[in-house]
């Protein structure tokens, strides 16, 4: 029987590994890019949610106007690193009740 030299087998396997790597690399890059984008989107979602929370917290305190609330939400978004100028709307409906004032905030 003739034995196949081991160095020839290794050379053939190197070529196969290189081809497999070339086929899998684009898929891995797309997967990593998608994970990065989803993480960035989730971070921005959290920043907007927290800005709304800060604005609502300020809105229930006495002595603050709608402009103050909007400014606080914008400042929070700017500090969080959200790019651009987001559209922020403040809508407060005030109704007197026996227990105090009822505030309703809605997303615009």
Steps between C-alpha positions, in 0.01 A plus 500: 500500500609847428482744788390858436754747628365690798619840381276474189195431715570802720534726196163383370337556838641852522326588176172356626524692826569822310196448279278420799625812677429712191145363487424545870668839556230714330231329705689563822555866409129548429414330829737724698377814322140404578583444867670840515203676336249332730705601803513859379125504434430361847729764657311778321165350600613500863621861472167617359308309767712651776462850352122458503521383860710804597255731324200340671674522838563870446147560369336389825708738709349843563653805336618350170354594162462284191810669358701402809386139465587491131840656570573240767411214264716649223792549740471137612501378140800717414690365802409144398657544158184473288588669168284755325216711631215274606138614488377549853143594577365578843126469553363562847132479578419648838177409676420601856383222727441483872835327549710743296592535136492222243772515235488295186803478272487340161761411244490717189 
